[in-house]
Amino acid sequence: MARRLWKVGTNSGNDGCPTLYEIAGTDQWVVQGDRVTDTAELGQLENLTAGEGAVTVPRELLATFGPKEAVHVPQIISAEEFGRMFTTLRHSTWRLETRGRYAWDERQREYQAFEAGQPVQWDLEDPWCRSRREQADLGKRFQRVRVLDEPITPGQLYLLRENTPRNMACGEDIRFLTRAKAEELNLPREDFWIFDSRVVALLHFSDDDEMGSIELITDPVQVLRYAQAREAAWHHAVPYEEALGSLPM
């Protein structure tokens, strides 16, 4: 059944274009305007699928007739969509890790070996490692700052001593920051990735340290806040060797 379109407004007189419509009973809109057909222009649009099109409209159409109230609707993506972001990024991605433990880590055989005081063996040819190296070899930057409590938690010690060398071998650059310094810098308390300085993936965790939903943030004002946190954290964080050397013997 065809959806009912309500005409919201037009600034085109009687020739029918451009016009803005609301899809009845939904929070979706339809924009009518001159179709973009130039292949060079279409090539600049990101992720345009075969079923999508693009139109041009004057700014005043949206300013006059578009919705005025600000409504925040979290944009949640699947784990599969999140995973693809690490191969479709253009130049860089950066993560802040803030938690004292990650439940997923503790289920891995490498963590169990660490906990038992046994040598940790990594397979540097597994799919994750190969993919990370391939992307790094293309010149893309993978960086993290890991926050360490004082005293350091077992989960953080595992990431520092065992996981960091493996990630660095796959092309990542990882630095460390004390909890006190993170709080002094007023850094976000939640984990997040920032991709190409334009989109943030906010990682939501449960009280028992299980990762739940992944929320995309694309509002430029909010993205800028996370980018500023990245710059401050990266400036004050110390390299792996210095963080490892600061541990009590």
C-alpha positions, 0 to 999 in steps of 0.5 A: 500500500502506498504511503500517504504524503502530506504536502508541508510546503513549497517555495516554487510557486505552481511548478511543483518543485522543490517541495517538502512532504511529510510521510503521514504517521511517521517521522520521515520526509520526502524532498522533491527537487531537481535530480542530480545526474552529473556522475562527478557530483554523484561520485562525491556522495558517500555510500550511494546505493543503486536504489538511492537518488539525490535532489537539490533544493534551496536552503530556504525550503528546509529552513522554512518548512523543515521540523523545528524541534530538536529530537534526539533519536539514538542511531543504533547499529549492529555489530556487523555494521560496526565491524565494517567501519574498520575497513571503510574508514578513509584515513584514521580511527581512534579509541578511548578505553575507560573501563576497569574490566571488559567481560569479553576479554575474560572469556578468551583463552589468552586472558585465562592463560594470563590469569593462570600465570602462563605465557600468552600466545597470539595468532597474528594470522587470525582474521582480525590481525590480518585485516588490521595489518592490511588497513594499516599498510594502506596508510590508515591510522589506528590509535588508542588511549587506555586509561589505567587505574591506580592501582591497576586492575587485572583487566587493565594489566592484561591489556597493557602487558599482553594485548598491547604488544599484539595490537601494536604488531598489527599496526596500532599505536597505543598510549596510556593515561592515568585515571587521575589525569583523565579526570583532570582533563574532563574526558568522557567516561564512556568508551568511544571510537571516532572515525575520520574525525566525522563520526563517533561510535559510542560503546554502551556497557552494562553494569557487569561490563558486557558491551551492549549497543553501539550508537553512532553520533554524527552531529558535528557539534557532538563529534567536535566534543569527542575530537577535542577529548581525543586531542587532549588525551593523546597529548597527555598519554604516554607510550607503551614502554613508559607505561609498562616501566611505571608498574611496580616491580 
